[in-house]
Amino acid sequence: MKWKKALPAILLLVLLILAVLLRSRDTSTETKQVTASHGLNRNPAHITYSKHAKCRMSCRHIDESEVLEILHQGKINYAKSDLKGDDCHKKYAVEGTTHDHQHVRIIFAPCTAEMTVVTVIDLGKEWSCDCD
């Protein structure tokens, strides 16, 4: 009969432990999301295109609206990204499908509020380009 008197306290303790565990899980998820997107500003104030990127975009029929589409909605391929060094030397490989159904990888190099598009790759089709 003594355990019946302790039951409310035991239940309260179990609920408190569950709340702490769930809160710590939410915090670690938030930390992972911040870390994963840190450095890649998906809404830069200014975007520049390297000469190489402009050439590749032209021969692969990828326009600026598609580049923005991938920047905003694409997924970072960390295996193809180069995230060593300071913020202005990192390169993010972002992949996705454009509105005209091209599966692309775009290399973005962020530096402060500016984003440089380094190159644009159509992963679904081999194009012949003379961009060198």
Secondary structure, 3 states (H helix, E strand, C coil): CHHHHHHHHHHHHHHHHHHHHHHHHHHHHHHHHHHHHCCCCCCCCEEEECHHHHHHHHHCCCCHHHHHHHHHHCEECCCCCECCCCHHHCEEEEEEECCCCCEEEEEEEEECCEEEEEEEEECCCCCCCCCC
